[in-house]
Amino acid sequence: MPSSRPSSFPSPDAAPEAPGRGVPGDGSLRSNGGGGVPGDGSLRSDGGGGVPGDGSLRSDGGGGVPGDGGARRGKRRWRAAIAALVVIAVLAAAVAALLVLGPPAIRRRIVAEARARGVALEPGVVDLGLGAVRLRGARFSLLGVRGLSGTVARATIELRGLSPARIAADGVDLALVGTDALEGLPAWVAQHGPRAAALPLTTSRVRLGFRDRDGGPEVLALADGSLQRRAAASGQGAAAPQPGAPQPEAGVLKQARVLVAGKEIARTDVAWSIGAASISLGFGGEDVAAAPLRAELRPRPSPSASIALAPVPLTAIGALLGVDVGAAKMIVSGTLDLRLAEGADRTALSQAPLEGPIALTVKGFTLPHPKELDGLLFGDTTTLKADARISGDRQRVALGGVEVAAGALKLTGTGTIQRDGADASIGMDLSGSIPCSLLAGSAAMSHLTGAVGLLARDLMSRTLAGSVAVRARVDARASRLTAARVTPSAILRCKLRL
């Protein structure tokens, strides 16, 4: 900056100073002879006279030009000020470019990073922050997976440099349409799973909804859960991954609301695991292998599924599925294997009929019967086997080749399960035959005890022939199994052996 002192440069029109005479000014002494006048502590001299000042002596051996040091300092200050203005201008231009041109470039980078991890992303509204990018109203799908799409209400992407370091998402809504959507998931995991899993992810308020077909009603939904990733555990009997093969993607949806046809039937943990060839779900546990109700879906080579119910108290299953079973002490277990029905179109899985065997074991239950049949319905275990066929609209299950066994009593027949929203009606027509000798012996033992009963049973078995035709009609609702109605009937065809 310029000095505030008066300029000591002589004007061209000014008269020359007299030799040896000092002119007071800014406190300096100008002299050609030797006389000195004290000033600001500096001395400019041609002759050698000295005036004490600040301990410095400036001499050029001739005529000096006053004020030349202050001018140089002023020039340096001007240059520094101009450089600072240039830097500020550059920074302002960079900030303006970031505000004007940054969001499109950042959007492109976000889309590219997501696509590299197998996700087609529409970021929605992008907000820039220090070390983070926030998205609002984003939409996404998985590359190569048909019938799967989703939205994210809010997501925060923490950055390390220009690369994503962590993602926190809230309000994730995932929609599956048709079973076709499940075919591409194992292949997607094999291709993109390792890189996608390497990016830490936390989510809250997750919802997954499933529809049989596009435009159809929502059949199943898991809502308001918190998604947690975890290492996949090998299920019992599951084949270990081949060396070098991608590890399964696994996790648990904590405390999800389970809705069937819009009605909430349970709130439980739902574990999941996606491997190279199958998708597994476990209801009621944090690990698929330990969950009481497990389902394994195998999309290829031919779509199939297995559902397994571990031996658990019926009350636990009732609580899980929202079914009233009262205070029953029964232990239930079973399996259901499903495959495409013969002649079904593999390209339209969401509307293809399914079929497969079902097996159910109930320990602590026998069919209602009079005491005269106690000798036949011995034990406390009832088993059911059948061939199930599920209609293409998923509304009806036809049961063929039904076999019900309890003790020595064996009944066969047919049945149907008709879906009614979140509930279902069950009907079965069963029939069988009981040898008259066994029936009479059981009746004798129910009224006679000890040796007399044994003698009567032996006598009946020797003298009676023929059989008794037994029929039973079973009607029940899935939500009220304890109120099931069994209507028995019998036709006697017994005769004496002669």
C-alpha positions in Angstrom: 0.0 0.0 0.0 1.3 3.6 -0.6 3.0 5.3 2.3 1.0 8.0 4.1 4.1 10.2 4.2 4.4 13.1 1.8 6.3 12.2 -1.4 10.0 13.1 -1.3 10.4 13.0 -5.0 11.3 16.5 -6.3 9.0 18.1 -8.7 10.5 18.8 -12.1 9.4 22.5 -11.7 10.8 22.9 -8.2 14.0 24.9 -7.6 17.1 23.0 -6.7 17.9 22.8 -3.1 21.0 24.7 -1.8 24.0 22.5 -1.1 24.5 21.6 2.4 21.1 22.7 3.6 18.6 20.4 5.0 14.9 20.6 4.4 12.7 19.2 7.1 10.1 16.8 5.7 9.3 13.2 6.7 12.0 13.1 9.3 14.9 12.3 7.0 18.0 14.4 6.3 19.1 15.1 2.8 22.6 16.5 2.6 25.4 17.0 0.1 27.8 18.6 2.5 27.9 17.1 5.9 25.4 19.1 8.0 22.9 16.9 9.7 19.4 17.5 10.9 17.8 14.7 13.0 14.7 13.2 11.5 13.3 9.7 11.6 16.5 8.1 12.7 17.9 7.5 9.2 20.7 9.4 7.5 21.2 9.7 3.8 24.6 11.4 3.2 27.0 12.1 0.5 29.7 13.6 2.7 30.2 11.8 5.8 28.5 13.8 8.5 26.6 11.5 10.8 23.4 12.0 12.7 22.4 9.3 15.1 19.1 7.7 14.3 18.0 4.1 14.4 21.4 2.7 14.0 21.3 2.4 10.2 23.3 4.3 7.7 22.2 4.5 4.1 24.7 6.0 1.6 25.2 5.7 -2.1 28.2 8.0 -2.3 26.2 10.5 -4.3 22.9 12.1 -4.5 20.1 9.9 -3.0 16.5 9.7 -4.1 14.3 10.1 -1.1 11.3 7.6 -0.3 12.4 4.8 -2.7 12.1 2.0 0.1 8.5 2.9 0.8 7.6 2.8 -2.9 9.0 -0.7 -3.1 6.9 -1.8 -0.1 3.8 -0.3 -1.6 4.3 -2.2 -4.9 4.7 -5.5 -3.0 1.5 -4.9 -1.1 -0.4 -4.1 -4.3 0.8 -7.3 -5.9 -0.3 -9.4 -2.8 -3.7 -7.7 -2.9 -4.1 -8.4 -6.6 -3.0 -12.1 -6.1 -5.5 -12.5 -3.3 -8.3 -11.1 -5.5 -7.4 -13.5 -8.2 -7.5 -16.5 -5.8 -10.9 -15.4 -4.5 -12.2 -15.0 -8.0 -10.9 -18.5 -8.9 -12.5 -20.0 -5.8 -15.8 -18.2 -6.5 -15.8 -19.5 -10.0 -15.2 -23.1 -8.8 -18.0 -22.8 -6.2 -20.3 -21.4 -8.9 -19.3 -24.2 -11.3 -20.0 -26.8 -8.5 -23.4 -25.3 -7.8 -24.3 -25.0 -11.4 -22.5 -27.9 -13.1 -21.9 -30.2 -10.0 -25.3 -31.9 -9.5 -25.5 -33.3 -13.0 -21.9 -34.6 -12.8 -22.5 -36.0 -9.3 -25.8 -37.7 -10.5 -23.9 -39.3 -13.3 -21.2 -40.6 -10.9 -23.9 -42.0 -8.5 -25.6 -43.7 -11.4 -22.4 -45.2 -12.6 -21.3 -46.4 -9.1 -24.7 -48.1 -8.6 -24.6 -49.7 -12.1 -21.1 -51.1 -11.4 -22.8 -52.9 -8.4 -25.6 -54.3 -10.5 -28.2 -51.6 -9.6 -30.1 -49.4 -12.2 -30.7 -46.3 -10.2 -32.7 -43.1 -10.7 -31.3 -40.9 -7.9 -34.3 -38.6 -7.5 -33.5 -35.3 -5.7 -29.7 -35.0 -5.0 -28.5 -32.8 -2.1 -24.8 -32.1 -1.7 -23.2 -32.0 1.8 -19.7 -32.1 3.4 -18.5 -35.6 2.8 -21.9 -37.0 1.9 -24.6 -37.0 -0.8 -28.3 -37.3 0.1 -30.9 -38.8 -2.2 -34.7 -38.3 -1.9 -37.3 -40.2 -3.8 -34.9 -42.6 -5.6 -36.0 -45.5 -7.7 -34.0 -48.7 -8.5 -34.1 -52.2 -10.0 -31.5 -55.0 -10.2 -29.9 -55.6 -13.6 -31.1 -58.8 -15.2 -33.8 -59.4 -12.6 -37.3 -59.1 -14.1 -40.3 -58.1 -12.1 -38.3 -56.5 -9.3 -38.3 -52.8 -8.6 -38.1 -50.5 -5.6 -38.1 -47.0 -4.2 -36.1 -45.3 -1.4 -37.6 -42.4 0.5 -34.2 -41.1 1.8 -30.6 -42.3 1.5 -27.3 -40.9 2.7 -24.2 -41.9 0.9 -21.0 -41.2 2.9 -18.0 -40.5 0.6 -14.3 -41.3 0.8 -12.9 -38.9 -1.7 -15.3 -39.3 -4.7 -16.2 -43.0 -3.9 -19.0 -44.2 -1.7 -17.9 -45.5 1.7 -21.3 -46.3 3.4 -25.0 -46.1 2.7 -27.8 -45.5 5.1 -31.3 -45.9 3.6 -34.7 -45.2 5.2 -38.1 -46.1 3.7 -37.1 -48.9 1.3 -40.1 -50.3 -0.7 -39.3 -53.4 -2.8 -41.9 -54.9 -5.1 -41.8 -58.5 -6.6 -44.2 -59.3 -9.4 -44.6 -63.0 -10.3 -42.3 -65.8 -9.5 -40.3 -64.9 -12.6 -38.7 -62.2 -10.5 -37.0 -64.9 -8.4 -35.2 -66.5 -11.3 -32.7 -63.8 -11.8 -31.7 -63.3 -8.2 -29.2 -66.1 -7.8 -27.4 -65.1 -11.1 -27.4 -61.5 -9.9 -25.8 -62.5 -6.6 -23.2 -64.6 -8.4 -22.2 -61.7 -10.6 -22.6 -58.6 -8.4 -22.9 -59.9 -4.9 -19.3 -59.6 -3.7 -18.9 -56.0 -4.8 -22.4 -55.0 -3.5 -21.7 -56.7 -0.2 -18.4 -54.9 0.2 -20.3 -51.5 0.6 -21.6 -51.3 4.2 -25.4 -50.8 4.1 -27.9 -50.1 6.9 -31.7 -49.8 6.3 -34.8 -49.0 8.3 -38.5 -49.2 7.5 -38.1 -51.9 4.8 -41.1 -53.2 3.0 -41.3 -56.1 0.6 -44.5 -56.9 -1.3 -45.3 -59.9 -3.6 -47.9 -60.1 -6.3 -48.8 -63.1 -8.3 -49.0 -61.0 -11.5 -48.8 -57.5 -12.7 -51.8 -55.5 -11.6 -53.0 -58.3 -9.3 -53.6 -57.9 -5.5 -50.7 -58.1 -3.1 -50.5 -61.7 -1.8 -47.7 -61.4 0.8 -45.9 -58.5 2.3 -43.1 -58.0 4.9 -43.3 -54.5 6.3 -41.6 -52.2 8.7 -38.5 -54.4 9.2 -34.9 -53.5 9.7 -32.6 -55.2 7.2 -29.3 -56.6 8.6 -26.6 -58.4 6.6 -24.8 -61.3 8.1 -22.6 -64.3 7.1 -24.6 -67.1 5.5 -24.8 -70.3 7.6 -24.9 -73.7 5.9 -28.3 -75.3 6.4 -28.6 -78.9 7.4 -27.9 -81.1 4.4 -27.0 -78.1 2.3 -24.0 -78.6 0.0 -21.0 -76.5 0.8 -20.0 -73.9 -1.8 -17.4 -74.9 -4.3 -13.9 -73.4 -3.7 -13.8 -70.0 -5.3 -17.5 -69.8 -5.7 -19.3 -66.6 -4.5 -20.5 -66.8 -0.9 -24.2 -66.6 -0.4 -25.8 -63.2 0.4 -27.5 -63.5 3.7 -29.3 -61.4 6.3 -32.4 -61.0 8.4 -35.4 -58.7 8.3 -35.8 -57.9 12.0 -39.3 -57.8 13.5 -41.1 -57.6 10.1 -44.9 -57.4 10.0 -46.2 -60.4 8.0 -49.3 -59.5 6.0 -51.3 -62.0 3.9 -53.8 -60.4 1.6 -53.5 -57.2 3.5 -54.1 -58.7 6.9 -51.4 -58.8 9.5 -50.9 -62.3 10.8 -47.6 -62.1 12.6 -44.6 -59.9 13.5 -41.4 -61.9 13.4 -37.8 -62.2 12.2 -37.5 -63.3 8.6 -34.0 -64.7 7.7 -32.9 -64.9 4.0 -30.0 -66.4 2.1 -29.4 -66.1 -1.7 -26.9 -68.6 -3.1 -25.8 -69.4 -6.6 -28.7 -71.8 -7.2 -31.4 -71.2 -4.6 -33.1 -68.6 -2.4 -33.9 -69.6 1.2 -36.3 -67.9 3.7 -36.7 -68.7 7.4 -39.7 -67.5 9.3 -39.3 -67.1 13.1 -35.6 -67.0 13.5 -32.4 -65.0 12.7 -30.9 -67.8 10.8 -32.5 -69.8 8.0 -31.3 -73.2 9.2 -32.6 -72.6 12.8 -36.0 -71.1 11.8 -39.1 -73.3 12.5 -40.6 -72.6 9.1 -38.2 -72.7 6.1 -38.7 -72.3 2.4 -36.1 -73.0 -0.4 -36.7 -71.8 -3.9 -34.7 -73.3 -6.8 -35.3 -71.4 -10.0 -33.1 -73.6 -12.3 -32.9 -75.8 -14.2 -36.7 -76.4 -13.6 -38.4 -74.1 -11.0 -39.1 -76.0 -7.8 -39.5 -75.2 -4.1 -39.4 -77.0 -0.8 -41.1 -76.0 2.4 -40.1 -77.6 5.7 -41.8 -77.3 9.1 -39.5 -78.3 12.0 -41.1 -80.2 14.9 -42.5 -77.3 16.9 -45.5 -76.8 19.2 -48.7 -76.1 17.3 -49.1 -73.0 19.5 -45.9 -71.5 18.1 -47.1 -72.1 14.6 -50.4 -70.6 15.4 -48.8 -67.5 16.9 -46.6 -67.2 13.8 -49.4 -67.6 11.3 -52.1 -65.9 13.4 -54.2 -69.1 13.7 -56.3 -69.9 16.8 -55.2 -73.3 18.1 -56.3 -72.9 21.6 -54.1 -74.5 24.3 -53.3 -77.5 22.2 -50.1 -79.4 23.2 -49.6 -81.0 19.8 -46.2 -81.1 18.1 -46.4 -80.5 14.3 -43.9 -81.2 11.6 -44.1 -81.6 7.8 -42.7 -81.0 4.3 -44.1 -79.7 1.0 -42.2 -80.1 -2.3 -43.5 -78.2 -5.3 -42.6 -78.2 -9.0 -44.2 -77.1 -12.2 -47.3 -79.1 -13.0 -47.0 -81.3 -16.1 -47.6 -79.3 -19.2 -47.2 -75.9 -17.4 -45.6 -73.0 -19.3 -42.3 -72.3 -17.8 -42.2 -68.8 -19.2 -45.2 -67.7 -17.2 -44.4 -69.0 -13.7 -46.7 -66.5 -12.0 -49.7 -68.2 -13.6 -48.4 -71.8 -13.9 -50.1 -74.5 -11.8 -47.8 -76.2 -9.3 -47.9 -79.7 -7.8 -46.0 -81.9 -5.4 -46.3 -84.2 -2.4 -47.2 -83.0 1.1 -46.5 -84.8 4.4 -47.7 -83.8 7.8 -47.2 -85.4 11.2 -49.2 -84.3 14.3 -48.0 -85.8 17.6 -50.5 -85.6 20.5 -53.6 -85.9 18.2 -55.9 -88.7 17.1 -59.2 -88.5 15.2 -62.3 -88.0 17.3 -63.9 -91.4 17.8 -66.0 -93.4 20.3 -64.2 -95.4 22.9 -65.1 -98.6 21.1 -62.4 -97.7 18.6 -59.7 -97.2 21.2 -58.2 -100.5 20.3 -57.8 -99.3 16.7 -56.8 -95.7 17.2 -53.9 -96.5 19.5 -51.0 -94.2 20.1 -51.1 -90.4 20.0 -49.8 -89.7 16.4 -51.7 -88.9 13.3 -50.0 -88.7 9.9 -51.3 -87.2 6.6 -49.9 -87.6 3.1 -51.3 -86.2 -0.1 -50.5 -85.0 -3.6 -51.1 -81.3 -3.8 -51.9 -79.3 -6.9 -52.0 -75.5 -6.7 -54.1 -73.7 -9.3 -52.5 -71.0 -11.5 -54.4 -68.2 -9.8 -53.1 -69.5 -6.4 -56.6 -69.6 -5.0 -57.3 -73.3 -4.8 -55.3 -76.4 -3.7 -56.6 -79.8 -4.8 -55.5 -82.7 -2.6 -55.4 -86.1 -4.2 -54.3 -89.5 -2.9 -54.9 -88.4 0.7 -53.9 -90.9 3.3 -54.7 -90.4 7.0 -53.3 -92.9 9.4 -53.9 -93.1 13.2 -52.9 -96.4 14.8 -54.5 -99.2 12.8 -57.0 -97.0 11.2 -56.2 -95.9 7.6 -58.4 -93.6 5.6 -58.0 -92.4 2.0 -59.7 -89.8 -0.1 -59.5 -86.3 -1.6 -59.7 -82.8 -0.4 -59.6 -79.1 -1.3 -58.2 -75.9 0.3 -59.9 -72.8 -0.9 -58.2 -69.5 -0.2 -60.4 -66.7 1.1 -58.2 -63.6 1.5 -55.9 -64.2 4.5 -58.0 -67.3 5.5 -58.8 -70.6 3.9 -61.5 -73.3 4.1 -60.5 -76.9 4.2 -62.6 -79.9 3.2 -61.8 -83.6 2.9 -63.8 -86.7 2.2 -62.2 -89.8 3.6 -63.1 -93.4 3.6 -61.7 -96.7 4.6 -62.7 -100.1 5.9 -62.2 -101.8 9.2 -62.2 -105.6 9.6 -65.2 -106.6 11.7 -63.0 -108.8 13.8 -60.7 -105.9 14.7 -63.7 -103.6 15.4 -65.4 -106.2 17.6 -62.2 -107.0 19.4 -61.6 -103.3 20.1 -65.2 -102.9 21.3 -64.9 -105.9 23.6 -61.6 -104.6 25.1 -63.2 -101.2 25.8 -65.9 -102.8 28.0 -64.2 -105.8 29.4 -60.8 -105.8 31.2 -58.2 -108.4 31.9 -58.4 -112.0 30.8 -62.1 -111.7 30.0 -61.5 -108.9 27.5 -58.7 -110.8 25.9 -60.8 -113.9 25.6 -63.7 -112.0 24.1 -61.5 -110.3 21.6 -60.0 -113.6 20.5 -63.5 -115.1 20.2 -64.7 -112.2 18.1 -61.7 -112.4 15.7 -62.5 -116.0 15.1 -66.2 -115.8 14.5 -66.7 -112.5 12.6 -65.8 -111.9 9.0 -66.4 -109.0 6.6 -65.7 -105.3 7.2 -67.2 -102.0 8.2 -67.1 -99.2 5.6 -66.1 -96.0 7.4 -66.6 -92.5 6.0 -65.6 -89.2 7.4 -66.2 -85.7 6.2 -63.9 -83.0 7.6 -64.7 -79.3 7.4 -62.5 -76.6 8.9 -61.2 -73.0 8.6 -57.5 -72.3 8.8 -58.1 -69.6 11.3 -60.1 -71.9 13.6 -58.6 -75.3 13.4 -59.9 -76.2 16.9 -63.5 -75.8 15.6 -63.0 -78.4 12.8 -66.1 -80.5 12.3 -65.7 -84.3 11.6 -68.8 -86.1 10.4 -68.3 -89.9 10.5 -70.6 -92.6 9.1 -70.3 -96.4 8.9 -71.9 -99.2 6.9 -71.7 -102.6 8.5 -70.9 -105.6 6.3 -70.1 -108.1 9.0 -71.0 -111.8 9.0 -70.4 -114.9 11.0 -67.8 -117.3 10.0 -69.4 -120.7 9.6 
